[in-house]
Amino acid sequence: MAAVADSNAKIVRTDGDARRGPVAALLPGIALAGLITAAAYGVRLAPGMGSLSPMILAIALGAVMSNLIGVPDVARAGLTFAMRRLLRIAIVLLGLQLTISQVIAVGAGGVVAIVVTLIATFAVTTWLGRRLGVDRGLTQLIAAGTSICGASAIMAANTVTRAPDEDVAYAVACVTLFGTVAMLAYPLLPGVLNLDPLAYGLWTGASIHEIAQVVGASFAQGQAAGEFGTVAKLARVMMLAPVVIALGLIAARATGAGPAGRANAPTPWFALGFVALIVVNSVFAIPVEVKEFAAPVTTLLLTVALAAMGIGANIAELRARGFRPLLLGLCSFLFIAVFSLGLVKLLT
């Protein structure tokens, strides 16, 4: 399975243990990922591009740059560092954007709808991936991205699934495509489906992929729908930690039953850090200034990590994965949309 290799296989195979070298060895790669990140933020300033996530733009620009120009060997250690360490730090910092009270605000029915939808979507996507013959690592990434929170969930899941860079790029492309379709289509449907603002907000938060896409779709139906949709989505993001931990346990079992296999199993410490910051943010009054500073920093770090991932992606290998993973992403998207709508109707 692809998970036996490192999630950053191409870079690690070339550079070995360069990440253990001095800080100076990391600077070229971090600078390159930072340059791509700056370009992604710059593209968002162009007319009509402001709604695109910088993370999505970064992985696309990184892939184009590396496949047209190539990647200098001196940059590989820093790129590996960005994909590993900076990513984990960013996921931990996501916890500062969430509180337990946000889950309570969604209500018991809303929480049940979100959790059941997430579990069902992940399970069905995994099952369908096997039926379609899609690689297990890529299937898990599409399942995580669709069921939880798009690109952030894909990056977090990949720390334990250890899929190739091309699988990450493909999964991000899938959730971006279908999440964008949902963002544009959902606002046309509440009247047809007889959804009030709260039910519509819950539906968007429980089923659309990226937070930005949820915001765009939910606020299109007014302030009440927008606020409830955002809170519902943030409650769904809280499920990131248990899902990553569960994937880590699955990966541990896949590495072998012996002591060596267990020793090599990934430990998602960052998921525990993510939960710890949620608890801290719920119990203590963290200054608003700290949260306002942490939010863009978190997005920036995630963007740098995705830029590095894009630089490691080979477009020819991406095309070689064919149509089946895209079909899997489509089916997963349709399932989460229909299944969550049924639960929203039933429980609210």
Summary of the structure (lengths in Angstrom):
residues: 348
radius of gyration: 19.4
end to end distance: 41.9
largest distance: 60.3
contacts: 1288
relative contact order: 0.18
helix: 82%
strand: 0%
